[in-house]
């Protein structure tokens, strides 16, 4: 999966979880996905 596609997927997943009230306060709606052993994508806390 490309970096851009993974970015879109993680954003969509965060919106899905938040929209259903499944995004616990402990995460601050911050999610991540590993690209490789040395790279990761991170969402910005509180952005939906």
N, C-alpha and C positions, 0 to 999 in steps of 0.2 A: 504494500500500500504506500502511495506517495505521501510526502510530508503534508501537502495541501489536502489530500483526501482524509488523512488521519486528523488533521486540524478540524475539518468540517464534521467528522464523525464525533469527535470529543465534544464539540460545541453542541451538536444535536443531542447527544446523550445527556449533557448537563441540563439543557432546556427541558428535556423529557422528565428527568428526575425532579427538577425544580417545579415544573408545572403540576406535578402530582403530589407535591408536598413531601417528597422522599429525600430531599436534600437536607441532611441534618445540620444544625448550626455549627457543629464541631468542624465541618469541612469548609465552612464559609463559601460553599459552592465552588471550591477550588479542586480541579481534577487534573490528572496528568496521564501521559502515555509514553512509554519508552520507545524510542526510535532505534537505539542501538545500546551497546554497553556504556557508551559515553555521551549519549544524547537523549533528551526527553522534551516533550511538548507539555506546556503548563497553561492552564487557563488562569485568567485574572480573577481574583476573589471578588464575589459580589456582582459580577457582570453576567447578565442573562440575555 
